[in-house]
Amino acid sequence: MSAIAKFENLKDLIVELRGQSVLLDSDIAEIYGVETKRINEAVKNNPDKFPVGYIIELDKTEWDGLKSKFSTSTKGGKVKLPSAFPEKGLYMLATILKSPQAVRATLATALQPQPHRGGNRRFPLVHSRRQ
Protein backbone atom coordinates (compact mmCIF):
# COMPACT_ATOMS: atom_id res chain seq x y z
CA MET A 1 0.00 0.00 0.00
CA SER A 2 1.22 3.53 -0.67
CA ALA A 3 2.70 5.74 2.00
CA ILE A 4 -0.63 7.47 2.40
CA ALA A 5 -3.50 5.03 2.74
CA LYS A 6 -6.34 5.75 0.38
CA PHE A 7 -9.78 5.04 1.75
CA GLU A 8 -10.86 3.38 -1.49
CA ASN A 9 -8.10 0.78 -1.04
CA LEU A 10 -9.45 -0.30 2.33
CA LYS A 11 -12.85 -1.52 1.18
CA ASP A 12 -11.51 -4.74 -0.30
CA LEU A 13 -9.84 -5.63 3.00
CA ILE A 14 -12.98 -5.43 5.12
CA VAL A 15 -14.61 -8.71 6.08
CA GLU A 16 -17.84 -9.49 7.89
CA LEU A 17 -17.33 -11.40 11.12
CA ARG A 18 -19.87 -12.01 13.89
CA GLY A 19 -22.14 -9.40 12.38
CA GLN A 20 -19.45 -6.71 12.29
CA SER A 21 -17.27 -5.19 9.60
CA VAL A 22 -13.65 -5.75 10.61
CA LEU A 23 -10.08 -5.67 9.36
CA LEU A 24 -7.66 -8.49 10.11
CA ASP A 25 -4.48 -7.79 12.06
CA SER A 26 -2.22 -8.54 9.09
CA ASP A 27 -4.12 -6.09 6.88
CA ILE A 28 -3.99 -3.41 9.58
CA ALA A 29 -0.26 -3.95 9.92
CA GLU A 30 0.17 -3.34 6.20
CA ILE A 31 -2.03 -0.23 6.30
CA TYR A 32 -0.26 1.17 9.37
CA GLY A 33 3.21 0.30 8.09
CA VAL A 34 4.18 -2.01 10.96
CA GLU A 35 4.70 -5.73 11.40
CA THR A 36 1.74 -7.86 12.48
CA LYS A 37 3.59 -8.76 15.66
CA ARG A 38 3.57 -5.05 16.60
CA ILE A 39 -0.23 -5.09 16.40
CA ASN A 40 -0.33 -8.15 18.65
CA GLU A 41 2.15 -6.58 21.09
CA ALA A 42 0.07 -3.40 21.29
CA VAL A 43 -2.97 -5.44 22.28
CA LYS A 44 -1.05 -7.64 24.73
CA ASN A 45 0.67 -4.68 26.40
CA ASN A 46 -2.51 -2.56 26.62
CA PRO A 47 -5.37 -4.93 27.50
CA ASP A 48 -7.29 -2.15 29.26
CA LYS A 49 -7.51 -0.25 25.96
CA PHE A 50 -9.19 -3.15 24.16
CA PRO A 51 -12.38 -3.96 26.06
CA VAL A 52 -15.08 -6.18 24.62
CA GLY A 53 -16.04 -4.92 21.18
CA TYR A 54 -12.64 -3.46 20.31
CA ILE A 55 -11.07 -6.72 19.17
CA ILE A 56 -12.28 -10.13 18.02
CA GLU A 57 -10.09 -13.17 18.48
CA LEU A 58 -10.93 -15.53 15.63
CA ASP A 59 -11.40 -19.20 16.32
CA LYS A 60 -10.14 -21.90 13.95
CA THR A 61 -13.53 -22.39 12.28
CA GLU A 62 -13.88 -18.67 11.56
CA TRP A 63 -10.33 -18.44 10.23
CA ASP A 64 -10.78 -21.50 8.00
CA GLY A 65 -13.98 -19.96 6.63
CA LEU A 66 -12.28 -16.66 5.88
CA LYS A 67 -9.23 -18.29 4.30
CA SER A 68 -11.47 -20.15 1.88
CA LYS A 69 -12.77 -16.79 0.59
CA PHE A 70 -9.36 -15.29 -0.14
CA SER A 71 -8.27 -15.64 -3.75
CA THR A 72 -4.62 -16.15 -2.81
CA SER A 73 -2.89 -18.12 -0.11
CA THR A 74 -0.85 -15.21 1.28
CA LYS A 75 -2.84 -15.27 4.50
CA GLY A 76 -2.68 -19.03 4.87
CA GLY A 77 0.68 -19.40 6.56
CA LYS A 78 -0.25 -17.94 9.94
CA VAL A 79 0.88 -19.79 13.04
CA LYS A 80 -1.27 -17.76 15.44
CA LEU A 81 -4.96 -17.30 14.77
CA PRO A 82 -5.52 -13.71 13.66
CA SER A 83 -7.34 -10.97 15.46
CA ALA A 84 -9.90 -8.72 13.84
CA PHE A 85 -10.66 -5.12 14.68
CA PRO A 86 -13.85 -3.12 14.16
CA GLU A 87 -13.56 0.61 13.56
CA LYS A 88 -13.18 1.62 17.21
CA GLY A 89 -10.38 -0.92 17.65
CA LEU A 90 -8.56 0.58 14.67
CA TYR A 91 -8.63 4.03 16.22
CA MET A 92 -7.31 2.67 19.51
CA LEU A 93 -4.48 0.86 17.71
CA ALA A 94 -3.49 4.04 15.89
CA THR A 95 -3.21 5.94 19.17
CA ILE A 96 -1.00 3.22 20.66
CA LEU A 97 1.23 2.55 17.65
CA LYS A 98 1.83 6.24 16.93
CA SER A 99 3.45 5.53 13.58
CA PRO A 100 3.06 8.40 11.11
CA GLN A 101 1.47 6.02 8.64
CA ALA A 102 -1.09 4.87 11.26
CA VAL A 103 -2.05 8.49 11.87
CA ARG A 104 -2.42 9.17 8.12
CA ALA A 105 -4.46 6.00 7.61
CA THR A 106 -6.78 6.89 10.48
CA LEU A 107 -7.25 10.41 9.20
CA ALA A 108 -7.91 9.12 5.69
CA THR A 109 -10.91 7.18 6.99
CA ALA A 110 -12.09 9.62 9.67
CA LEU A 111 -12.20 12.65 7.40
CA GLN A 112 -14.42 11.11 4.76
CA PRO A 113 -17.85 12.75 4.36
CA GLN A 114 -20.70 10.61 5.63
CA PRO A 115 -22.83 9.06 2.86
CA HIS A 116 -26.41 10.09 2.33
CA ARG A 117 -27.68 6.52 2.22
CA GLY A 118 -26.38 3.01 2.01
CA GLY A 119 -22.89 1.94 2.84
CA ASN A 120 -21.72 -0.37 5.52
CA ARG A 121 -23.00 0.08 9.09
CA ARG A 122 -19.62 -0.14 10.83
CA PHE A 123 -17.59 1.55 8.09
CA PRO A 124 -20.30 3.80 6.64
CA LEU A 125 -18.52 4.62 3.41
CA VAL A 126 -17.52 1.10 2.57
CA HIS A 127 -19.39 -1.52 0.61
CA SER A 128 -17.59 -4.74 1.44
CA ARG A 129 -16.94 -7.14 -1.41
CA ARG A 130 -16.06 -10.09 0.82
CA GLN A 131 -19.13 -11.48 2.48
C-alpha positions in Angstrom: 0.0 0.0 0.0 1.2 3.5 -0.7 2.7 5.7 2.0 -0.6 7.5 2.4 -3.5 5.0 2.7 -6.3 5.7 0.4 -9.8 5.0 1.8 -10.9 3.4 -1.5 -8.1 0.8 -1.0 -9.5 -0.3 2.3 -12.9 -1.5 1.2 -11.5 -4.7 -0.3 -9.8 -5.6 3.0 -13.0 -5.4 5.1 -14.6 -8.7 6.1 -17.8 -9.5 7.9 -17.3 -11.4 11.1 -19.9 -12.0 13.9 -22.1 -9.4 12.4 -19.5 -6.7 12.3 -17.3 -5.2 9.6 -13.7 -5.7 10.6 -10.1 -5.7 9.4 -7.7 -8.5 10.1 -4.5 -7.8 12.1 -2.2 -8.5 9.1 -4.1 -6.1 6.9 -4.0 -3.4 9.6 -0.3 -4.0 9.9 0.2 -3.3 6.2 -2.0 -0.2 6.3 -0.3 1.2 9.4 3.2 0.3 8.1 4.2 -2.0 11.0 4.7 -5.7 11.4 1.7 -7.9 12.5 3.6 -8.8 15.7 3.6 -5.0 16.6 -0.2 -5.1 16.4 -0.3 -8.2 18.7 2.1 -6.6 21.1 0.1 -3.4 21.3 -3.0 -5.4 22.3 -1.0 -7.6 24.7 0.7 -4.7 26.4 -2.5 -2.6 26.6 -5.4 -4.9 27.5 -7.3 -2.2 29.3 -7.5 -0.2 26.0 -9.2 -3.2 24.2 -12.4 -4.0 26.1 -15.1 -6.2 24.6 -16.0 -4.9 21.2 -12.6 -3.5 20.3 -11.1 -6.7 19.2 -12.3 -10.1 18.0 -10.1 -13.2 18.5 -10.9 -15.5 15.6 -11.4 -19.2 16.3 -10.1 -21.9 13.9 -13.5 -22.4 12.3 -13.9 -18.7 11.6 -10.3 -18.4 10.2 -10.8 -21.5 8.0 -14.0 -20.0 6.6 -12.3 -16.7 5.9 -9.2 -18.3 4.3 -11.5 -20.1 1.9 -12.8 -16.8 0.6 -9.4 -15.3 -0.1 -8.3 -15.6 -3.8 -4.6 -16.1 -2.8 -2.9 -18.1 -0.1 -0.9 -15.2 1.3 -2.8 -15.3 4.5 -2.7 -19.0 4.9 0.7 -19.4 6.6 -0.2 -17.9 9.9 0.9 -19.8 13.0 -1.3 -17.8 15.4 -5.0 -17.3 14.8 -5.5 -13.7 13.7 -7.3 -11.0 15.5 -9.9 -8.7 13.8 -10.7 -5.1 14.7 -13.9 -3.1 14.2 -13.6 0.6 13.6 -13.2 1.6 17.2 -10.4 -0.9 17.7 -8.6 0.6 14.7 -8.6 4.0 16.2 -7.3 2.7 19.5 -4.5 0.9 17.7 -3.5 4.0 15.9 -3.2 5.9 19.2 -1.0 3.2 20.7 1.2 2.6 17.6 1.8 6.2 16.9 3.5 5.5 13.6 3.1 8.4 11.1 1.5 6.0 8.6 -1.1 4.9 11.3 -2.1 8.5 11.9 -2.4 9.2 8.1 -4.5 6.0 7.6 -6.8 6.9 10.5 -7.2 10.4 9.2 -7.9 9.1 5.7 -10.9 7.2 7.0 -12.1 9.6 9.7 -12.2 12.7 7.4 -14.4 11.1 4.8 -17.8 12.8 4.4 -20.7 10.6 5.6 -22.8 9.1 2.9 -26.4 10.1 2.3 -27.7 6.5 2.2 -26.4 3.0 2.0 -22.9 1.9 2.8 -21.7 -0.4 5.5 -23.0 0.1 9.1 -19.6 -0.1 10.8 -17.6 1.5 8.1 -20.3 3.8 6.6 -18.5 4.6 3.4 -17.5 1.1 2.6 -19.4 -1.5 0.6 -17.6 -4.7 1.4 -16.9 -7.1 -1.4 -16.1 -10.1 0.8 -19.1 -11.5 2.5 
